[in-house]
Structure formats: C-alpha cells, structure tokens
C-alpha cells in the first residue's frame, strides 16, 4: 500500500509543481525558494534588526503572503515593495493590502526577483535558500547603495560578513537572522 502511495505521489508531483509556479519546471533559476512564511515573532525581530527609519523603502524578495511588508508599513511608517513569482500569492497580497487601505504604501510586483531593479531599496528582506542567496548576491552588490541593509532569515549570504547574527525560537524551532550593511562601492 505504501509503495502504491509513493508511486501515485511521484506521478502527481510534476503536474502539481507546474501548477504552483508560472515558469517552466525545468527553469530552476526561477525557483529560488518555496513559500514558507516567517512566524510573526521572527518578522517583528527582523524588522527591528533592520533599523527601519521613517521613509525607508523596504523590498521583500519572495514576499509570499505580504506579512513582512504589511507589518513594516504599519509599525515603522515605511513604504514597501513585494516581489513574488506566484500569481496567486500576489493577488492574495494585493487584496489584503487593499482591504487594509495600504495601497498607497505597498506595491506588489509579480516577477522573478532576478528581473527587478533593487537600486531604490534601503532595506531588502529575504527568506531564501543558501544557493538562492548566492545567485542573488551579485545583483545585490551591484544594485544596493552604501548603507542599505539586507536581512536574511535562516540562510547566510556566503562571502559576506554579517554585521549581526541573532537566534530566536519560534514555532518549536530555532530561527537565525543575519543582518548585513552594504559597504561603500569599490572604484
């Protein structure tokens, strides 16, 4: 019986994956991370550690359900841009933003984060995987201005030295938050 269940699951998996994401399932660069939401206590701590200032522009790469941006905008009087590849998650976030009357402060971009201009960002929040951070690192280095902060949940950016690393427990497991500040650009 278990063998039959595994065979059925493996047979259904490719079709399920194609329905979840708009891109060709063979184009793995577009799958930088699955949607896994950050617990509210982790979101709060990431935003505190980001040293948000009134007027900052916060980008959430792989914004999922929008909880990070909504919390940032409501608590810190910043503006936000969510970048999300899933059309369904974009629509759900846009609906929630509209219901909360935050449309003038939050914009959701339905695109691959590798295609989006990050140069206006003061803060970038990400909950990606190690390999995804490696893929994204050159874009961050090229795009972000001196002093911009990058906050990564659970996965370090290899080759960068964090300004701060903090661990906290939420939902029965440890979470690690890495804070980076972009150095002056070398000439």
Buried (B, 14 or more C-beta within 10 A) or exposed (E): EEEEEEEEEEEEEEEEEEEBBEEEEEEEEBBBBEBEEBBEEBBBBBBBBBBBEEEBBBBBBBBBBBBBBBBBBEEBEBBBBBBBBBEEBBEBBBEBBEEBEBEEBBBBBBEBBBEBEBEEBBBBBBBBBEEBBBBBBEBBBEBBEEEBBBBBBBBBBEEBEBEEEBEBEBEEEEBBBBBBBBEEEEE
